[in-house]
Amino acid sequence: MAGPNTSQEMSALALADKFDKAYEDKPIDDLANAPVAALQGVSDSDAELLAQAFGIKTVKDLGTNKYFLWAQAVAKLAE
């Protein structure tokens, strides 16, 4: 059995356990476009609240949201 061929495939494999089972074998582009509730620990009601408060509907939306990016920067600088 051959292993992953690209860095994207390897990254997707490393992230697989962060997603619900239905998404574990998906390519990275599918993970980025998956609904936020595809992330382990994020419920459908959590996803609805993120959509209402910040317009976040996909994993990519969450990862590129300016407020979350600002918070990450502050947390990193505070280390």
PDB file of N, CA, C and O in Angstrom:
ATOM      1  N   MET A   1       0.849  -1.190   0.000  1.00  0.00           N
ATOM      2  CA  MET A   1       0.000   0.000   0.000  1.00  0.00           C
ATOM      3  C   MET A   1       0.887   1.243   0.000  1.00  0.00           C
ATOM      4  O   MET A   1       1.782   1.370   0.836  1.00  0.00           O
ATOM      5  N   ALA A   2       0.647   2.133  -0.908  1.00  0.00           N
ATOM      6  CA  ALA A   2       1.435   3.350  -1.024  1.00  0.00           C
ATOM      7  C   ALA A   2       0.993   4.372   0.010  1.00  0.00           C
ATOM      8  O   ALA A   2      -0.169   4.409   0.413  1.00  0.00           O
ATOM      9  N   GLY A   3       1.941   5.201   0.430  1.00  0.00           N
ATOM     10  CA  GLY A   3       1.647   6.258   1.389  1.00  0.00           C
ATOM     11  C   GLY A   3       1.198   7.511   0.673  1.00  0.00           C
ATOM     12  O   GLY A   3       1.049   7.514  -0.549  1.00  0.00           O
ATOM     13  N   PRO A   4       0.982   8.577   1.427  1.00  0.00           N
ATOM     14  CA  PRO A   4       0.548   9.835   0.824  1.00  0.00           C
ATOM     15  C   PRO A   4       1.623  10.381  -0.113  1.00  0.00           C
ATOM     16  O   PRO A   4       2.817  10.238   0.150  1.00  0.00           O
ATOM     17  N   ASN A   5       1.194  11.000  -1.198  1.00  0.00           N
ATOM     18  CA  ASN A   5       2.119  11.490  -2.212  1.00  0.00           C
ATOM     19  C   ASN A   5       2.455  12.962  -2.089  1.00  0.00           C
ATOM     20  O   ASN A   5       3.523  13.380  -2.539  1.00  0.00           O
ATOM     21  N   THR A   6       1.602  13.746  -1.508  1.00  0.00           N
ATOM     22  CA  THR A   6       1.838  15.187  -1.458  1.00  0.00           C
ATOM     23  C   THR A   6       1.806  15.678  -0.023  1.00  0.00           C
ATOM     24  O   THR A   6       1.310  15.000   0.876  1.00  0.00           O
ATOM     25  N   SER A   7       2.343  16.870   0.170  1.00  0.00           N
ATOM     26  CA  SER A   7       2.311  17.451   1.508  1.00  0.00           C
ATOM     27  C   SER A   7       0.880  17.726   1.939  1.00  0.00           C
ATOM     28  O   SER A   7       0.566  17.654   3.127  1.00  0.00           O
ATOM     29  N   GLN A   8      -0.004  18.045   0.972  1.00  0.00           N
ATOM     30  CA  GLN A   8      -1.418  18.249   1.316  1.00  0.00           C
ATOM     31  C   GLN A   8      -2.034  16.962   1.834  1.00  0.00           C
ATOM     32  O   GLN A   8      -2.783  16.978   2.812  1.00  0.00           O
ATOM     33  N   GLU A   9      -1.722  15.842   1.182  1.00  0.00           N
ATOM     34  CA  GLU A   9      -2.259  14.562   1.638  1.00  0.00           C
ATOM     35  C   GLU A   9      -1.721  14.228   3.022  1.00  0.00           C
ATOM     36  O   GLU A   9      -2.462  13.728   3.868  1.00  0.00           O
ATOM     37  N   MET A  10      -0.431  14.501   3.263  1.00  0.00           N
ATOM     38  CA  MET A  10       0.155  14.224   4.570  1.00  0.00           C
ATOM     39  C   MET A  10      -0.475  15.112   5.634  1.00  0.00           C
ATOM     40  O   MET A  10      -0.736  14.656   6.747  1.00  0.00           O
ATOM     41  N   SER A  11      -0.722  16.377   5.301  1.00  0.00           N
ATOM     42  CA  SER A  11      -1.363  17.293   6.245  1.00  0.00           C
ATOM     43  C   SER A  11      -2.774  16.839   6.571  1.00  0.00           C
ATOM     44  O   SER A  11      -3.198  16.895   7.725  1.00  0.00           O
ATOM     45  N   ALA A  12      -3.498  16.391   5.565  1.00  0.00           N
ATOM     46  CA  ALA A  12      -4.863  15.910   5.778  1.00  0.00           C
ATOM     47  C   ALA A  12      -4.856  14.702   6.697  1.00  0.00           C
ATOM     48  O   ALA A  12      -5.725  14.579   7.560  1.00  0.00           O
ATOM     49  N   LEU A  13      -3.888  13.807   6.524  1.00  0.00           N
ATOM     50  CA  LEU A  13      -3.790  12.636   7.399  1.00  0.00           C
ATOM     51  C   LEU A  13      -3.499  13.055   8.835  1.00  0.00           C
ATOM     52  O   LEU A  13      -4.056  12.482   9.771  1.00  0.00           O
ATOM     53  N   ALA A  14      -2.635  14.048   9.017  1.00  0.00           N
ATOM     54  CA  ALA A  14      -2.298  14.512  10.361  1.00  0.00           C
ATOM     55  C   ALA A  14      -3.492  15.159  11.048  1.00  0.00           C
ATOM     56  O   ALA A  14      -3.580  15.148  12.276  1.00  0.00           O
ATOM     57  N   LEU A  15      -4.401  15.717  10.280  1.00  0.00           N
ATOM     58  CA  LEU A  15      -5.576  16.391  10.832  1.00  0.00           C
ATOM     59  C   LEU A  15      -6.786  15.479  10.962  1.00  0.00           C
ATOM     60  O   LEU A  15      -7.790  15.869  11.559  1.00  0.00           O
ATOM     61  N   ALA A  16      -6.710  14.286  10.419  1.00  0.00           N
ATOM     62  CA  ALA A  16      -7.875  13.399  10.349  1.00  0.00           C
ATOM     63  C   ALA A  16      -8.536  13.187  11.702  1.00  0.00           C
ATOM     64  O   ALA A  16      -9.763  13.134  11.787  1.00  0.00           O
ATOM     65  N   ASP A  17      -7.745  13.066  12.758  1.00  0.00           N
ATOM     66  CA  ASP A  17      -8.336  12.800  14.074  1.00  0.00           C
ATOM     67  C   ASP A  17      -8.964  14.037  14.712  1.00  0.00           C
ATOM     68  O   ASP A  17      -9.521  13.956  15.807  1.00  0.00           O
ATOM     69  N   LYS A  18      -8.880  15.152  14.049  1.00  0.00           N
ATOM     70  CA  LYS A  18      -9.512  16.389  14.545  1.00  0.00           C
ATOM     71  C   LYS A  18     -10.928  16.553  14.001  1.00  0.00           C
ATOM     72  O   LYS A  18     -11.659  17.457  14.406  1.00  0.00           O
ATOM     73  N   PHE A  19     -11.305  15.671  13.082  1.00  0.00           N
ATOM     74  CA  PHE A  19     -12.607  15.726  12.421  1.00  0.00           C
ATOM     75  C   PHE A  19     -13.452  14.518  12.791  1.00  0.00           C
ATOM     76  O   PHE A  19     -12.930  13.487  13.215  1.00  0.00           O
ATOM     77  N   ASP A  20     -14.750  14.654  12.627  1.00  0.00           N
ATOM     78  CA  ASP A  20     -15.658  13.527  12.814  1.00  0.00           C
ATOM     79  C   ASP A  20     -15.295  12.428  11.825  1.00  0.00           C
ATOM     80  O   ASP A  20     -14.704  12.690  10.777  1.00  0.00           O
ATOM     81  N   LYS A  21     -15.656  11.200  12.169  1.00  0.00           N
ATOM     82  CA  LYS A  21     -15.312  10.018  11.362  1.00  0.00           C
ATOM     83  C   LYS A  21     -15.655  10.177   9.881  1.00  0.00           C
ATOM     84  O   LYS A  21     -14.884   9.751   9.021  1.00  0.00           O
ATOM     85  N   ALA A  22     -16.779  10.773   9.578  1.00  0.00           N
ATOM     86  CA  ALA A  22     -17.222  10.913   8.188  1.00  0.00           C
ATOM     87  C   ALA A  22     -16.245  11.726   7.340  1.00  0.00           C
ATOM     88  O   ALA A  22     -16.285  11.650   6.112  1.00  0.00           O
ATOM     89  N   TYR A  23     -15.375  12.496   7.974  1.00  0.00           N
ATOM     90  CA  TYR A  23     -14.459  13.374   7.252  1.00  0.00           C
ATOM     91  C   TYR A  23     -13.011  12.907   7.302  1.00  0.00           C
ATOM     92  O   TYR A  23     -12.151  13.538   6.687  1.00  0.00           O
ATOM     93  N   GLU A  24     -12.714  11.830   8.009  1.00  0.00           N
ATOM     94  CA  GLU A  24     -11.331  11.422   8.230  1.00  0.00           C
ATOM     95  C   GLU A  24     -10.562  11.084   6.957  1.00  0.00           C
ATOM     96  O   GLU A  24      -9.343  11.254   6.923  1.00  0.00           O
ATOM     97  N   ASP A  25     -11.228  10.616   5.922  1.00  0.00           N
ATOM     98  CA  ASP A  25     -10.541  10.225   4.689  1.00  0.00           C
ATOM     99  C   ASP A  25     -10.673  11.260   3.574  1.00  0.00           C
ATOM    100  O   ASP A  25     -10.343  10.980   2.422  1.00  0.00           O
ATOM    101  N   LYS A  26     -11.146  12.433   3.912  1.00  0.00           N
ATOM    102  CA  LYS A  26     -11.387  13.467   2.895  1.00  0.00           C
ATOM    103  C   LYS A  26     -10.092  14.220   2.574  1.00  0.00           C
ATOM    104  O   LYS A  26      -9.234  14.377   3.443  1.00  0.00           O
ATOM    105  N   PRO A  27      -9.952  14.682   1.341  1.00  0.00           N
ATOM    106  CA  PRO A  27      -8.793  15.518   0.995  1.00  0.00           C
ATOM    107  C   PRO A  27      -8.885  16.877   1.702  1.00  0.00           C
ATOM    108  O   PRO A  27      -9.950  17.286   2.165  1.00  0.00           O
ATOM    109  N   ILE A  28      -7.762  17.545   1.768  1.00  0.00           N
ATOM    110  CA  ILE A  28      -7.665  18.792   2.531  1.00  0.00           C
ATOM    111  C   ILE A  28      -8.647  19.852   2.038  1.00  0.00           C
ATOM    112  O   ILE A  28      -9.187  20.606   2.848  1.00  0.00           O
ATOM    113  N   ASP A  29      -8.886  19.927   0.742  1.00  0.00           N
ATOM    114  CA  ASP A  29      -9.845  20.913   0.222  1.00  0.00           C
ATOM    115  C   ASP A  29     -11.251  20.641   0.743  1.00  0.00           C
ATOM    116  O   ASP A  29     -11.995  21.570   1.058  1.00  0.00           O
ATOM    117  N   ASP A  30     -11.609  19.367   0.832  1.00  0.00           N
ATOM    118  CA  ASP A  30     -12.924  19.007   1.377  1.00  0.00           C
ATOM    119  C   ASP A  30     -13.005  19.345   2.858  1.00  0.00           C
ATOM    120  O   ASP A  30     -14.053  19.773   3.343  1.00  0.00           O
ATOM    121  N   LEU A  31     -11.896  19.152   3.585  1.00  0.00           N
ATOM    122  CA  LEU A  31     -11.887  19.496   5.012  1.00  0.00           C
ATOM    123  C   LEU A  31     -12.067  20.999   5.194  1.00  0.00           C
ATOM    124  O   LEU A  31     -12.810  21.432   6.074  1.00  0.00           O
ATOM    125  N   ALA A  32     -11.401  21.786   4.379  1.00  0.00           N
ATOM    126  CA  ALA A  32     -11.518  23.246   4.475  1.00  0.00           C
ATOM    127  C   ALA A  32     -12.942  23.713   4.208  1.00  0.00           C
ATOM    128  O   ALA A  32     -13.412  24.673   4.818  1.00  0.00           O
ATOM    129  N   ASN A  33     -13.620  23.035   3.303  1.00  0.00           N
ATOM    130  CA  ASN A  33     -14.982  23.428   2.938  1.00  0.00           C
ATOM    131  C   ASN A  33     -16.057  22.702   3.728  1.00  0.00           C
ATOM    132  O   ASN A  33     -17.248  22.895   3.487  1.00  0.00           O
ATOM    133  N   ALA A  34     -15.639  21.869   4.669  1.00  0.00           N
ATOM    134  CA  ALA A  34     -16.593  21.131   5.503  1.00  0.00           C
ATOM    135  C   ALA A  34     -17.278  22.089   6.475  1.00  0.00           C
ATOM    136  O   ALA A  34     -16.708  23.117   6.838  1.00  0.00           O
ATOM    137  N   PRO A  35     -18.487  21.759   6.894  1.00  0.00           N
ATOM    138  CA  PRO A  35     -19.142  22.592   7.902  1.00  0.00           C
ATOM    139  C   PRO A  35     -18.354  22.557   9.213  1.00  0.00           C
ATOM    140  O   PRO A  35     -17.685  21.568   9.513  1.00  0.00           O
ATOM    141  N   VAL A  36     -18.435  23.615   9.973  1.00  0.00           N
ATOM    142  CA  VAL A  36     -17.701  23.704  11.237  1.00  0.00           C
ATOM    143  C   VAL A  36     -18.037  22.529  12.157  1.00  0.00           C
ATOM    144  O   VAL A  36     -17.182  22.072  12.917  1.00  0.00           O
ATOM    145  N   ALA A  37     -19.264  22.043  12.093  1.00  0.00           N
ATOM    146  CA  ALA A  37     -19.675  20.920  12.938  1.00  0.00           C
ATOM    147  C   ALA A  37     -18.939  19.628  12.585  1.00  0.00           C
ATOM    148  O   ALA A  37     -19.057  18.642  13.313  1.00  0.00           O
ATOM    149  N   ALA A  38     -18.187  19.609  11.491  1.00  0.00           N
ATOM    150  CA  ALA A  38     -17.376  18.439  11.145  1.00  0.00           C
ATOM    151  C   ALA A  38     -16.178  18.298  12.078  1.00  0.00           C
ATOM    152  O   ALA A  38     -15.594  17.219  12.181  1.00  0.00           O
ATOM    153  N   LEU A  39     -15.811  19.381  12.756  1.00  0.00           N
ATOM    154  CA  LEU A  39     -14.722  19.326  13.730  1.00  0.00           C
ATOM    155  C   LEU A  39     -15.190  18.603  14.987  1.00  0.00           C
ATOM    156  O   LEU A  39     -16.299  18.831  15.471  1.00  0.00           O
ATOM    157  N   GLN A  40     -14.334  17.732  15.507  1.00  0.00           N
ATOM    158  CA  GLN A  40     -14.692  17.037  16.735  1.00  0.00           C
ATOM    159  C   GLN A  40     -14.905  18.056  17.849  1.00  0.00           C
ATOM    160  O   GLN A  40     -14.100  18.969  18.033  1.00  0.00           O
ATOM    161  N   GLY A  41     -15.985  17.890  18.577  1.00  0.00           N
ATOM    162  CA  GLY A  41     -16.280  18.770  19.696  1.00  0.00           C
ATOM    163  C   GLY A  41     -17.119  19.984  19.349  1.00  0.00           C
ATOM    164  O   GLY A  41     -17.518  20.728  20.245  1.00  0.00           O
ATOM    165  N   VAL A  42     -17.397  20.204  18.074  1.00  0.00           N
ATOM    166  CA  VAL A  42     -18.247  21.321  17.658  1.00  0.00           C
ATOM    167  C   VAL A  42     -19.608  20.745  17.265  1.00  0.00           C
ATOM    168  O   VAL A  42     -19.730  20.011  16.284  1.00  0.00           O
ATOM    169  N   SER A  43     -20.609  21.089  18.040  1.00  0.00           N
ATOM    170  CA  SER A  43     -21.956  20.567  17.785  1.00  0.00           C
ATOM    171  C   SER A  43     -22.658  21.386  16.706  1.00  0.00           C
ATOM    172  O   SER A  43     -22.188  22.453  16.310  1.00  0.00           O
ATOM    173  N   ASP A  44     -23.776  20.872  16.245  1.00  0.00           N
ATOM    174  CA  ASP A  44     -24.577  21.622  15.273  1.00  0.00           C
ATOM    175  C   ASP A  44     -25.043  22.948  15.864  1.00  0.00           C
ATOM    176  O   ASP A  44     -25.083  23.962  15.167  1.00  0.00           O
ATOM    177  N   SER A  45     -25.396  22.942  17.152  1.00  0.00           N
ATOM    178  CA  SER A  45     -25.844  24.200  17.778  1.00  0.00           C
ATOM    179  C   SER A  45     -24.675  25.176  17.936  1.00  0.00           C
ATOM    180  O   SER A  45     -24.863  26.385  17.804  1.00  0.00           O
ATOM    181  N   ASP A  46     -23.468  24.664  18.220  1.00  0.00           N
ATOM    182  CA  ASP A  46     -22.283  25.530  18.252  1.00  0.00           C
ATOM    183  C   ASP A  46     -22.058  26.159  16.882  1.00  0.00           C
ATOM    184  O   ASP A  46     -21.775  27.352  16.773  1.00  0.00           O
ATOM    185  N   ALA A  47     -22.188  25.345  15.842  1.00  0.00           N
ATOM    186  CA  ALA A  47     -21.990  25.823  14.472  1.00  0.00           C
ATOM    187  C   ALA A  47     -23.006  26.908  14.124  1.00  0.00           C
ATOM    188  O   ALA A  47     -22.669  27.890  13.462  1.00  0.00           O
ATOM    189  N   GLU A  48     -24.241  26.729  14.567  1.00  0.00           N
ATOM    190  CA  GLU A  48     -25.272  27.745  14.319  1.00  0.00           C
ATOM    191  C   GLU A  48     -24.913  29.061  14.991  1.00  0.00           C
ATOM    192  O   GLU A  48     -25.096  30.131  14.410  1.00  0.00           O
ATOM    193  N   LEU A  49     -24.402  28.983  16.215  1.00  0.00           N
ATOM    194  CA  LEU A  49     -24.009  30.200  16.932  1.00  0.00           C
ATOM    195  C   LEU A  49     -22.839  30.901  16.245  1.00  0.00           C
ATOM    196  O   LEU A  49     -22.823  32.128  16.148  1.00  0.00           O
ATOM    197  N   LEU A  50     -21.860  30.127  15.769  1.00  0.00           N
ATOM    198  CA  LEU A  50     -20.739  30.722  15.038  1.00  0.00           C
ATOM    199  C   LEU A  50     -21.220  31.404  13.759  1.00  0.00           C
ATOM    200  O   LEU A  50     -20.733  32.474  13.394  1.00  0.00           O
ATOM    201  N   ALA A  51     -22.173  30.779  13.087  1.00  0.00           N
ATOM    202  CA  ALA A  51     -22.728  31.369  11.862  1.00  0.00           C
ATOM    203  C   ALA A  51     -23.469  32.662  12.169  1.00  0.00           C
ATOM    204  O   ALA A  51     -23.336  33.646  11.442  1.00  0.00           O
ATOM    205  N   GLN A  52     -24.245  32.661  13.242  1.00  0.00           N
ATOM    206  CA  GLN A  52     -25.009  33.859  13.608  1.00  0.00           C
ATOM    207  C   GLN A  52     -24.095  34.992  14.060  1.00  0.00           C
ATOM    208  O   GLN A  52     -24.278  36.141  13.655  1.00  0.00           O
ATOM    209  N   ALA A  53     -23.115  34.672  14.894  1.00  0.00           N
ATOM    210  CA  ALA A  53     -22.269  35.709  15.478  1.00  0.00           C
ATOM    211  C   ALA A  53     -21.194  36.228  14.525  1.00  0.00           C
ATOM    212  O   ALA A  53     -20.906  37.424  14.501  1.00  0.00           O
ATOM    213  N   PHE A  54     -20.604  35.327  13.741  1.00  0.00           N
ATOM    214  CA  PHE A  54     -19.442  35.707  12.940  1.00  0.00           C
ATOM    215  C   PHE A  54     -19.555  35.371  11.453  1.00  0.00           C
ATOM    216  O   PHE A  54     -18.627  35.644  10.692  1.00  0.00           O
ATOM    217  N   GLY A  55     -20.665  34.789  11.028  1.00  0.00           N
ATOM    218  CA  GLY A  55     -20.808  34.396   9.630  1.00  0.00           C
ATOM    219  C   GLY A  55     -19.948  33.199   9.254  1.00  0.00           C
ATOM    220  O   GLY A  55     -19.667  32.974   8.076  1.00  0.00           O
ATOM    221  N   ILE A  56     -19.530  32.432  10.255  1.00  0.00           N
ATOM    222  CA  ILE A  56     -18.657  31.279  10.033  1.00  0.00           C
ATOM    223  C   ILE A  56     -19.514  30.060   9.721  1.00  0.00           C
ATOM    224  O   ILE A  56     -20.350  29.646  10.524  1.00  0.00           O
ATOM    225  N   LYS A  57     -19.288  29.489   8.528  1.00  0.00           N
ATOM    226  CA  LYS A  57     -20.052  28.308   8.122  1.00  0.00           C
ATOM    227  C   LYS A  57     -19.155  27.113   7.838  1.00  0.00           C
ATOM    228  O   LYS A  57     -19.586  25.969   7.981  1.00  0.00           O
ATOM    229  N   THR A  58     -17.912  27.363   7.437  1.00  0.00           N
ATOM    230  CA  THR A  58     -17.000  26.279   7.086  1.00  0.00           C
ATOM    231  C   THR A  58     -15.757  26.309   7.976  1.00  0.00           C
ATOM    232  O   THR A  58     -15.510  27.279   8.692  1.00  0.00           O
ATOM    233  N   VAL A  59     -14.992  25.236   7.915  1.00  0.00           N
ATOM    234  CA  VAL A  59     -13.734  25.174   8.655  1.00  0.00           C
ATOM    235  C   VAL A  59     -12.796  26.280   8.167  1.00  0.00           C
ATOM    236  O   VAL A  59     -12.088  26.894   8.965  1.00  0.00           O
ATOM    237  N   LYS A  60     -12.793  26.529   6.868  1.00  0.00           N
ATOM    238  CA  LYS A  60     -11.961  27.609   6.321  1.00  0.00           C
ATOM    239  C   LYS A  60     -12.402  28.962   6.863  1.00  0.00           C
ATOM    240  O   LYS A  60     -11.565  29.795   7.209  1.00  0.00           O
ATOM    241  N   ASP A  61     -13.706  29.185   6.940  1.00  0.00           N
ATOM    242  CA  ASP A  61     -14.214  30.436   7.523  1.00  0.00           C
ATOM    243  C   ASP A  61     -13.683  30.615   8.946  1.00  0.00           C
ATOM    244  O   ASP A  61     -13.261  31.707   9.326  1.00  0.00           O
ATOM    245  N   LEU A  62     -13.709  29.541   9.719  1.00  0.00           N
ATOM    246  CA  LEU A  62     -13.243  29.600  11.105  1.00  0.00           C
ATOM    247  C   LEU A  62     -11.753  29.916  11.153  1.00  0.00           C
ATOM    248  O   LEU A  62     -11.311  30.752  11.941  1.00  0.00           O
ATOM    249  N   GLY A  63     -10.983  29.239  10.301  1.00  0.00           N
ATOM    250  CA  GLY A  63      -9.536  29.414  10.296  1.00  0.00           C
ATOM    251  C   GLY A  63      -9.059  30.744   9.762  1.00  0.00           C
ATOM    252  O   GLY A  63      -7.914  31.130   9.994  1.00  0.00           O
ATOM    253  N   THR A  64      -9.913  31.449   9.054  1.00  0.00           N
ATOM    254  CA  THR A  64      -9.515  32.735   8.479  1.00  0.00           C
ATOM    255  C   THR A  64     -10.273  33.915   9.085  1.00  0.00           C
ATOM    256  O   THR A  64     -10.131  35.048   8.624  1.00  0.00           O
ATOM    257  N   ASN A  65     -11.069  33.656  10.106  1.00  0.00           N
ATOM    258  CA  ASN A  65     -11.835  34.725  10.747  1.00  0.00           C
ATOM    259  C   ASN A  65     -10.884  35.691  11.459  1.00  0.00           C
ATOM    260  O   ASN A  65     -10.035  35.271  12.246  1.00  0.00           O
ATOM    261  N   LYS A  66     -11.035  36.968  11.178  1.00  0.00           N
ATOM    262  CA  LYS A  66     -10.090  37.951  11.718  1.00  0.00           C
ATOM    263  C   LYS A  66     -10.055  37.969  13.236  1.00  0.00           C
ATOM    264  O   LYS A  66      -8.988  38.180  13.813  1.00  0.00           O
ATOM    265  N   TYR A  67     -11.167  37.760  13.896  1.00  0.00           N
ATOM    266  CA  TYR A  67     -11.179  37.790  15.356  1.00  0.00           C
ATOM    267  C   TYR A  67     -10.422  36.602  15.943  1.00  0.00           C
ATOM    268  O   TYR A  67      -9.713  36.737  16.940  1.00  0.00           O
ATOM    269  N   PHE A  68     -10.577  35.457  15.324  1.00  0.00           N
ATOM    270  CA  PHE A  68      -9.857  34.278  15.787  1.00  0.00           C
ATOM    271  C   PHE A  68      -8.363  34.413  15.500  1.00  0.00           C
ATOM    272  O   PHE A  68      -7.533  33.992  16.306  1.00  0.00           O
ATOM    273  N   LEU A  69      -8.021  34.996  14.357  1.00  0.00           N
ATOM    274  CA  LEU A  69      -6.613  35.218  14.033  1.00  0.00           C
ATOM    275  C   LEU A  69      -5.986  36.216  15.001  1.00  0.00           C
ATOM    276  O   LEU A  69      -4.849  36.028  15.434  1.00  0.00           O
ATOM    277  N   TRP A  70      -6.711  37.269  15.340  1.00  0.00           N
ATOM    278  CA  TRP A  70      -6.204  38.240  16.307  1.00  0.00           C
ATOM    279  C   TRP A  70      -5.991  37.583  17.666  1.00  0.00           C
ATOM    280  O   TRP A  70      -4.972  37.814  18.317  1.00  0.00           O
ATOM    281  N   ALA A  71      -6.939  36.777  18.089  1.00  0.00           N
ATOM    282  CA  ALA A  71      -6.825  36.091  19.379  1.00  0.00           C
ATOM    283  C   ALA A  71      -5.633  35.135  19.381  1.00  0.00           C
ATOM    284  O   ALA A  71      -4.925  35.032  20.382  1.00  0.00           O
ATOM    285  N   GLN A  72      -5.407  34.435  18.267  1.00  0.00           N
ATOM    286  CA  GLN A  72      -4.251  33.541  18.169  1.00  0.00           C
ATOM    287  C   GLN A  72      -2.952  34.328  18.283  1.00  0.00           C
ATOM    288  O   GLN A  72      -2.015  33.887  18.949  1.00  0.00           O
ATOM    289  N   ALA A  73      -2.891  35.484  17.641  1.00  0.00           N
ATOM    290  CA  ALA A  73      -1.688  36.308  17.691  1.00  0.00           C
ATOM    291  C   ALA A  73      -1.408  36.771  19.116  1.00  0.00           C
ATOM    292  O   ALA A  73      -0.264  36.732  19.570  1.00  0.00           O
ATOM    293  N   VAL A  74      -2.433  37.204  19.814  1.00  0.00           N
ATOM    294  CA  VAL A  74      -2.270  37.642  21.203  1.00  0.00           C
ATOM    295  C   VAL A  74      -1.800  36.476  22.064  1.00  0.00           C
ATOM    296  O   VAL A  74      -0.877  36.628  22.865  1.00  0.00           O
ATOM    297  N   ALA A  75      -2.425  35.322  21.905  1.00  0.00           N
ATOM    298  CA  ALA A  75      -2.048  34.144  22.695  1.00  0.00           C
ATOM    299  C   ALA A  75      -0.598  33.752  22.427  1.00  0.00           C
ATOM    300  O   ALA A  75       0.134  33.413  23.356  1.00  0.00           O
ATOM    301  N   LYS A  76      -0.182  33.796  21.168  1.00  0.00           N
ATOM    302  CA  LYS A  76       1.194  33.439  20.811  1.00  0.00           C
ATOM    303  C   LYS A  76       2.181  34.417  21.421  1.00  0.00           C
ATOM    304  O   LYS A  76       3.212  34.005  21.952  1.00  0.00           O
ATOM    305  N   LEU A  77       1.883  35.701  21.351  1.00  0.00           N
ATOM    306  CA  LEU A  77       2.774  36.712  21.921  1.00  0.00           C
ATOM    307  C   LEU A  77       2.844  36.631  23.439  1.00  0.00           C
ATOM    308  O   LEU A  77       3.845  37.022  24.039  1.00  0.00           O
ATOM    309  N   ALA A  78       1.799  36.131  24.054  1.00  0.00           N
ATOM    310  CA  ALA A  78       1.751  36.028  25.514  1.00  0.00           C
ATOM    311  C   ALA A  78       2.507  34.806  26.041  1.00  0.00           C
ATOM    312  O   ALA A  78       2.683  34.663  27.251  1.00  0.00           O
ATOM    313  N   GLU A  79       2.951  33.933  25.151  1.00  0.00           N
ATOM    314  CA  GLU A  79       3.688  32.732  25.594  1.00  0.00           C
ATOM    315  C   GLU A  79       5.031  33.086  26.176  1.00  0.00           C
ATOM    316  O   GLU A  79       5.776  32.200  26.595  1.00  0.00           O
TER     317      GLU A  79
END
